Amino acid sequence: HLGARELIIGGGCYWLSTKRLQAVRETIADQLPEFQGIVHEDSFRSYWGAVQGAQHQRLPKDFKPLYNEEPLIANKQFYTFRSLDPQLILRDDLMDVVMEFYLALKPLNDFLHQAFEGD
């Protein structure tokens, strides 16, 4: 998103259908160490901070045992974003900066999207 006073970049999954949310949670549960390695990796956190998303008040019982180990399992969305200086749009290195953010986010996007294979 680019506006006169803001430049926002981001990615992940938002507005997931019930079927897709279930698939993402199953993928996280089945590959928890990989998921945690991605979202807690220093490069990811330095560019993006933490994964965002509203959490269900009542987590489906299949995922309750994982909640203490990985609270993100309760999320309804799995996204991240950053606000950058809008003057970046005028810089010669705009694409380099955006590519750095993209590469830091790509492992999470790839992980989330594998849940939709065969969809």
Salt bridges, closest charged atoms under 4 A:
GLU6 OE2 - HIS1 NE2 2.88
GLU70 OE1 - HIS40 NE2 3.58
ASP93 OD2 - ARG91 NH2 2.83
ASP110 OD2 - LYS106 NZ 2.63
ASP119 OD1 - LYS19 NZ 3.25
ASP119 OD2 - ARG20 NE 2.59
